[in-house]
Amino acid sequence: MKIRFILILLAFVFSLTMFGGISSAKSKETKDNTSQEHSVKLEVVKSTTYYNSLDGERIEYNSENEKRIAKTKLEDIKKYKKLTGKSISYEDVGLKDNGDLGESDKIHTLSSLPPTDPATNSKLLISQQVFYKGTSGTNYKYQYHSYAEWFKKPVNHKKDAFAVAWDTSAVPLSGTFEGYWQQQKAVADGKGGLTHVTEDKQLSADTDSYKNYGHGVILSPGYGDTQFITMDRDVLVPKSKKGDPANIITKYHHTYATINGISISVGPASISFSDSWGDDLVTEYSFVYGDR
């Protein structure tokens, strides 16, 4: 898995689309002459980042909604403390210090609302690749590879969710799911310097989201300086679908805090997260069945 990740990473010649802290990648076609695998060219249809309020309201991050999101975040901080007795910092929810954040009871006007970004801004990349793996009987065989990487240490370490879903034409092969997490962090070497330690583990698919049209994992981000998550699964697509559009959606939820825990629901080319307060990073992809 580690070797495969390195090969995949080296094969990434990214054309990055940056929006509100979310990074999405278009994959360059590659070919492994030994395995006859090809990295299929994906088109990024749409990349969006949303704020999910404590009440479940979903607001897209954009310039028009910035004040609305900042106001809602301030209200949610107070609401969360009232519900749980626990405090959460402004930094935890992506609010920037404009000089009066320390005044928690201040009544903010529209002009005094603090600037806000997703808490993942410039820290998290998510991407998707599709590998053509030949044919199996009357079917095309593909591998769907999902990838998320934290370039900087996240502020929050609650349980996050990462999921992918596709349309009903792709049917997963039993027993092919693989999930993996790895982080690197700097620790004292005992000689006055630092050394980097690698930690990793296999991930199991979240039971509720493990469907014929997708899957996901739930895990708490580590405290490493960098870390990544991968999910892989093989699918079969009837050759009769050649030329039809293929749709994939990849989604990451970064949690500020939860009241009842987080859950993932996966439907055909759709993903929803429930019972969690935080940011959603969403990217929609397309390719054509039969592409290789």
C-alpha positions in Angstrom: 0.0 0.0 0.0 2.8 2.5 0.9 4.7 1.7 -2.4 1.5 2.0 -4.4 0.7 5.4 -2.7 4.2 6.7 -3.6 3.8 5.6 -7.2 0.3 7.2 -7.4 1.6 10.4 -5.9 4.5 10.6 -8.4 2.0 10.1 -11.2 0.0 13.1 -10.1 0.7 15.9 -12.4 -2.0 18.1 -10.9 -4.0 20.8 -12.5 -5.3 22.1 -9.2 -8.6 23.8 -8.7 -8.6 25.9 -5.5 -11.8 27.1 -3.9 -12.4 28.1 -0.3 -9.6 25.8 0.9 -10.6 22.8 -1.1 -8.1 21.4 -3.7 -9.2 19.1 -6.5 -7.1 17.3 -9.0 -7.4 16.3 -12.6 -5.3 13.2 -13.3 -2.8 12.8 -16.1 -3.1 9.6 -18.1 -0.4 7.1 -17.2 0.3 3.5 -18.2 2.0 0.7 -16.3 3.3 -1.7 -19.0 3.4 -4.6 -16.5 -0.1 -4.4 -15.0 -1.7 -2.7 -18.0 -3.3 -0.2 -15.7 -4.2 3.3 -17.0 -5.1 6.4 -15.1 -8.3 7.6 -16.7 -8.6 11.3 -17.3 -11.2 12.8 -15.0 -13.0 16.1 -15.5 -13.7 18.2 -12.4 -17.4 19.2 -12.7 -17.7 21.2 -9.6 -15.8 22.0 -6.4 -17.6 23.5 -3.4 -17.0 24.1 0.3 -20.0 24.4 2.7 -20.4 25.4 6.3 -22.7 23.1 8.3 -24.2 24.9 11.2 -25.1 23.3 14.6 -28.7 23.3 13.5 -27.9 21.5 10.2 -28.1 24.6 7.9 -25.8 24.3 4.9 -24.2 27.5 3.6 -21.8 27.7 0.7 -18.6 29.5 1.3 -18.4 32.5 -1.1 -18.0 36.3 -0.8 -21.8 36.8 -0.7 -22.2 34.5 2.2 -19.2 35.5 4.3 -21.0 37.7 6.8 -23.9 35.3 7.1 -21.5 32.4 7.9 -19.5 34.5 10.4 -22.7 35.5 12.2 -24.0 31.9 12.2 -20.6 30.7 13.6 -20.7 33.1 16.5 -24.3 32.1 17.3 -23.3 28.4 17.1 -20.3 28.9 19.5 -22.7 30.3 22.1 -25.4 27.6 21.4 -22.8 24.8 21.7 -21.7 26.0 25.1 -25.3 26.3 26.3 -26.0 22.7 25.1 -22.9 21.0 26.4 -21.2 23.3 28.9 -18.1 23.2 26.7 -16.3 26.0 25.0 -14.9 26.0 21.5 -12.4 28.6 20.3 -12.9 31.0 17.3 -9.9 29.4 15.6 -11.6 26.0 15.8 -14.4 27.2 13.6 -12.3 29.2 11.2 -13.0 32.7 12.5 -10.1 35.2 12.2 -9.1 37.6 14.9 -10.1 41.2 13.9 -9.4 42.7 17.3 -12.6 42.0 19.2 -12.9 38.3 19.2 -12.1 38.2 22.9 -15.4 40.0 23.6 -17.6 36.9 23.5 -20.7 38.8 24.5 -20.2 41.6 22.0 -23.2 42.3 19.8 -21.6 42.3 16.3 -22.9 44.5 13.5 -22.4 43.4 9.9 -19.4 45.7 9.7 -17.8 44.3 12.9 -18.2 40.6 12.0 -14.9 38.8 11.9 -13.6 37.4 8.6 -14.1 33.6 8.2 -12.8 30.7 6.2 -13.3 27.0 6.3 -11.2 25.6 9.2 -9.5 23.4 6.4 -8.4 26.5 4.4 -5.0 25.9 2.8 -4.6 22.8 4.9 -6.5 20.0 3.2 -6.5 18.5 -0.3 -9.0 15.9 -1.6 -8.8 14.2 -5.0 -10.0 11.2 -7.0 -8.4 8.9 -9.5 -9.9 6.1 -11.6 -7.6 3.3 -12.9 -8.7 1.2 -15.9 -7.7 -2.4 -15.1 -8.8 -4.2 -18.2 -11.9 -6.3 -18.7 -13.6 -9.1 -16.9 -16.0 -11.1 -19.1 -18.5 -8.6 -20.5 -17.4 -5.8 -18.1 -14.9 -3.1 -17.9 -12.9 -3.2 -14.7 -11.9 0.0 -12.9 -10.4 0.9 -9.5 -11.7 4.0 -7.7 -8.9 5.6 -5.7 -9.9 8.4 -3.2 -7.2 10.5 -1.5 -7.2 13.2 1.2 -4.1 14.9 2.6 -3.6 17.3 5.4 -0.6 19.5 4.6 -0.7 21.2 8.0 -1.8 20.0 11.4 -5.6 20.4 11.8 -6.9 22.5 14.6 -9.7 20.1 15.4 -9.2 16.4 16.1 -12.8 15.2 16.5 -14.1 12.4 14.2 -14.0 13.4 10.5 -15.7 11.6 7.6 -14.4 10.9 4.1 -16.6 9.2 1.5 -17.0 8.6 -2.2 -20.1 7.6 -4.3 -20.8 6.8 -7.9 -23.7 6.1 -10.2 -25.6 2.8 -10.5 -23.7 1.6 -13.6 -20.6 0.7 -11.6 -20.9 -2.4 -9.4 -18.2 -3.0 -6.7 -16.3 -6.3 -6.6 -16.6 -8.0 -3.2 -13.6 -7.9 -0.9 -11.7 -5.2 -2.8 -12.1 -2.3 -0.4 -8.8 -1.0 1.1 -8.5 1.9 3.5 -5.2 3.4 4.8 -4.1 6.3 7.0 -0.5 7.5 7.5 1.0 10.5 9.4 4.4 11.9 9.9 5.4 14.0 12.9 8.5 15.6 14.2 9.8 14.4 17.6 12.9 15.1 19.7 15.8 12.8 18.8 17.4 13.1 22.2 20.4 14.9 20.8 19.0 18.4 20.6 17.4 17.9 17.2 14.3 16.5 15.6 13.5 13.3 13.8 10.4 12.4 11.9 8.3 9.4 13.0 5.8 7.7 10.7 2.6 6.1 12.0 0.1 4.2 9.9 -2.9 1.9 10.0 -5.4 0.1 7.9 -8.9 1.5 7.8 -12.2 -0.4 7.7 -15.1 1.0 5.7 -17.9 2.5 7.8 -20.6 -0.1 7.9 -23.5 2.3 7.3 -21.9 3.8 4.2 -20.6 0.5 2.6 -23.0 0.3 -0.3 -23.0 -0.9 -3.9 -22.6 2.7 -5.0 -20.0 4.0 -2.5 -18.2 3.8 0.8 -16.6 5.9 3.5 -14.4 6.0 6.6 -14.8 7.8 9.9 -11.6 8.7 11.8 -10.1 11.4 14.0 -7.2 13.3 12.3 -3.9 12.8 14.0 -1.5 15.3 15.4 1.1 14.8 12.7 2.6 17.6 10.6 1.3 15.9 7.5 -1.1 13.0 7.1 -3.1 11.3 4.3 -6.0 8.9 3.9 -6.7 6.6 0.9 -9.6 4.5 -0.1 -9.6 2.0 -2.9 -12.3 -0.3 -4.4 -12.6 -2.2 -7.7 -15.8 -1.9 -9.7 -17.2 -3.6 -12.8 -19.1 -1.7 -15.5 -21.0 -3.5 -18.4 -19.4 -2.9 -21.8 -22.9 -2.0 -23.0 -22.4 1.3 -21.0 -19.5 2.3 -23.3 -19.8 6.0 -24.1 -22.2 6.7 -21.2 -21.2 9.4 -18.7 -19.7 8.2 -15.4 -20.3 10.3 -12.3 -18.3 10.3 -9.0 -18.6 12.5 -6.0 -15.9 12.8 -3.3 -16.7 14.4 0.0 -14.8 15.2 3.2 -16.4 16.5 6.4 -14.1 18.2 9.0 -15.8 18.3 12.4 -15.8 21.3 14.8 -17.8 19.4 17.4 -20.7 16.9 17.7 -23.6 16.4 19.9 -24.6 12.9 18.9 -21.6 11.7 16.8 -21.3 11.7 13.0 -22.8 9.3 10.4 -22.5 8.8 6.7 -25.3 8.1 4.2 -24.4 7.1 0.6 -26.7 6.9 -2.3 -26.1 6.7 -6.1 -23.6 9.6 -6.7 -24.7 11.3 -3.5 -23.3 11.6 0.0 -24.7 13.2 3.2 -23.2 13.6 6.7 -25.4 14.0 9.7 -25.3 15.1 13.3 -22.0 17.0 12.9 -21.0 20.7 13.0 -18.2 21.7 10.6 -17.1 22.1 7.0 -17.9 19.9 4.0 -15.5 19.8 1.0 -17.2 18.4 -2.1 -15.9 17.6 -5.5 -17.8 16.1 -8.4 -16.0 14.3 -11.2 -17.0 12.8 -14.6 -15.5 10.6 -17.2 -16.8 8.3 -20.0 -17.3 4.6 -19.5 -15.0 2.7 -21.8 -12.2 5.3 -21.3 -8.9 3.8 -20.5 
